Amino acid sequence: MTYAEYQEYMRDFFEQYYQKLSQEEIRVTLPLEEEEKEMWSDDANPNDEWKKWKLVPAVISDEEIKELEKEIGVELPLCLKAFLTVTHHCFDNPIGRNSVAEHFEGMWEAWNPVLVRCGYLPFAWDEEGYFIRCIRLEKMPEEEKCGIYQIDHEVLFDFDENTVTPEEIDPCMELISENLLTYLDEILHDRDCDSLRKALKKAVIRVLKEECGLQNYDELSDKMDNDEEFNKIITALKPIQKQYSLSDDDLEEMVWATEYSTNW
């Protein structure tokens, strides 16, 4: 694809994604300051702390991009350059913000020089802030072959940032999408790993409530301390395990993860 085609794709994505989130206005509402007034929606009340924001065409010069590339030590793939330069927005992860007041905010929040040195360009976090999302640069300039990978940020603490090699980092990286365009398309249509994980957690909680008679995590925790009761819970969840192709360990991890869910 040409740069112009990437720009058109990104512009269309941001507009569609904004329309999708706007169906629940709270998802496009933030405590915006005066410096971000340009992004206030046309009907925003200036006296309200929380205001609905709107998309704003980006005004980012080639010089600013060159300065960014100089700071990070990498020439941006055209797809990511378009992603960062067509529209100012305040989307949270897994997109990352890029507001009028703070250009490239989402990318800088994900920034990690160790990953860059090992061939991975961070650009966002996962929705829950556990994993850094990166473009693998190995196949450049064939951008359609540059997969999107993620790594648990805590894993990076195990490495010496001065000596770590790509051979050490590569096994820790998880491929989650074919390239940046498929990554965004999966997010738009709820086929991304964050959306699938939320759907899985919702299904697990439904079974825990409807089939196991549990109403909150405290009740679940009491049952999990008893091997017999815990095995009954796992048995009840077997259809979900099969549906989502989960290993036994992944299923148990999801059960424990319901502690952090607000959907009970």
N, C-alpha and C positions, 0 to 999 in steps of 0.2 A: 504493500500500500504506500501511496505517496503521503507526504506530511499533510497536504490539504485533505486527503481522504481520512487520515487519522483525526484531524481536527473536526471534520463533519461527524464522524462517529462519536467522538467525545461530547460534542455539543448535543447531539441527539440523546446520548445516554443520560447526561445530566438533566436534561429537560424531562425525560421519561421518569427518571428516578425521583426527581422533585415532585412530579405530579402524583407518583405512587405514595410517597410519604405524606403529601399534603392531605390525603384522605383522612389522616389523623393529625390535626393541626399541631398538636403538642410536639410532634416529631420534627417540625420545622420552626420551633419556637425556642428562643434562647435569651439570656440576659445580655442584650447587646448594648454596648457603650456608644457614646456620641461619635467616637472616631469611626464607628461602623455604620453611621447613619445612612450611607449610600445603600446599605444592604437591608434596611428596614423595609418591610412591605408597605405598599402605598396606603393601606388602611391602618397601619400601626399607630397606637396611641403613644406619643412621646413621653407621657407621664408614667407609663407602665414599665416596670423593670424588664419583664419578659416580653419579647416582641417577636412576631413572625418575621422571618427573613426571606429574602428573595434572591434568585440568581442574578448575578451582575456580569455582563461581558467583561472579561479580563483585559486589563491594560498592563501587559508585561513585555518589556522590551527585550530585544535580542541580547543587549548588553547585560541585562539582569540574569538571563539564562546562562550566558557565558560566565558570569561571576559565580553563579551557583555551581556550574560544572567545575570551575577552578577550585572552589572550596571543597567539593566532594571528591575531586580527582578523577571524575569519570564523565565521559560525554554521554548525555542522555539519549536513550533510544527514542526514536521519533514518536512512538506511541506514548511514552511517558512525558515527553516534552509537550505533546498535544494535551494530555491529561492535566498538566499543570498550567496551561496557558490559555485555554479557551474560555473558562468561566470561573469567577469567584463564587464560592459557596461555603456553607457551614455544615456540611455533612460530617457526621461522626464516623468512627471506624465501623466497617472496614474500608471506607473510602478515605477518610482523613480530610481535615478542613484546609481550605485555601481561601481565606477571607481577604477582603480589601485591606484590612488593617495588618494582616500578617500573612504574607505570601508564602506558600509552600509549607504551611504549619504542620500538616499531617506528615509530610515527608521528613521534616526535621525532627519530629517527635519519634519517628521510627529509626532515625539515623544511627548507624553503627559502623565505624571505620573497619573493624575486624571483618565484618561480612563483606564489605566492599573489596578489601584486599584479597578475599577468598573467592571473588567472582560473583557476589550476590549484591544487588542494589536495593536496599530497603526503601519502601515508599509508603507503608501503612502498617497498622496493627490489625489483628483480628478483633471481632466485635467486643470480646470480653477482656482484651488487653493482655493476653498471655503470650501470643505468638507474634513475632515480627514477620511481616509479609515482604517478600523480595522478588525481584526479577533476576533470574539467572542469566548472566551475560555471556556464557560460554559459546552460544550459537550466533552471537552478533556477527554481521549485521542482519542475519535472517531472523527478524523479530518475531515472526509467527512461530518460530521454534524455541523462543526464549520462555521457558516455563515459569510459572509463579510457584514459589516455594515458601514454606514457613518454618520457623524454628522457635521453640520455647525460649524466651529471653533468659530464663534462669540457667539454661544449659551453657550459655556463653560464659557464665561465671567460672565454669570448670576449666576454661582454657587460659593459657598465658597469652594475652593479646599481642605480645611482642614476638612470639615464636609460633603461634598457631598456623597451621597449614590448611590448604583446601582439602587435603586428604583426611584431615581430622574433622573438618566441618561438614563435609559432604554427607556422611552417614546420619548426621543429625537433622538434615534438611528434609522436609516432607513436601512432595509435589502435590499441589492442590488444584492447579488448573494449567491448561495447555499454553496459554499466553495471557497477556493483559486484557485483550478483548474478550476472550472467553471468561476470564475472571469477572469482568464487569457484567457480562451478559448473565452469568449464573447468579450474581447478586440481584440483578434487576428482576429475575424470574424465580427467585427463592430456591435456586438449585445449588447454591454455594454451601461450603461445609458448615458455616455458621448457622445458616437457616436449617440445614438438615439436622444439626445438633440440637437446635431449639425444638424442632418437631419431634425428635427422638426423646428429649427430656419430657416434653409434654405428654407423649404416649406412655412413658414409664410412670409418670405421676398419675395418669388416668387409671392404669392398672392397679397401682398401689392403693388408690382410693376406692375404686369400684369393685375390684376383685379381692383385695387383701384387707379392706375395711380400715385403712389407715387415713388419718386426717391431717397429719403434719409430720415433720421430720423427727420430732421427739418420739412419737409412737413408732416410727420406722427404726430409729436408733435402738430402742428397747428390744425390738424383734431381732435386730441384726446381732445382738449380743448372745442370742440363743441359736445354736447351729441348726437345730431342727426347724425353727421358725424361719431362719434365713433361707434354708433350702426350699421351703414352701414358696417364699417370695420369688426366688430365682426360677422355680418351676413355673409360676404364674407368668413370668416375663419371657418364657421361652419363645412364644410366637413373635414377640417384638425382636428378640435376638435373631431369629431366622429372617424376619422381614428386612432388618438393617444389616444382615451379615456380620454380626458382632462376635468377637471371640468371647470366651468366658470371662477373661480379665476385663475386656472392654465393657461388658454388661455390668460387672460388679462395680467398675469405676463410675459408670453412669448412675447406678443406684446411690453410691456415696455422694455423687455430685448434686443430688437433689437437695442436699442441705443448703445449697446456695441459690436455690430457686425461689422466686417470689410467686410462683403459680400454684402453690398448694391451695 
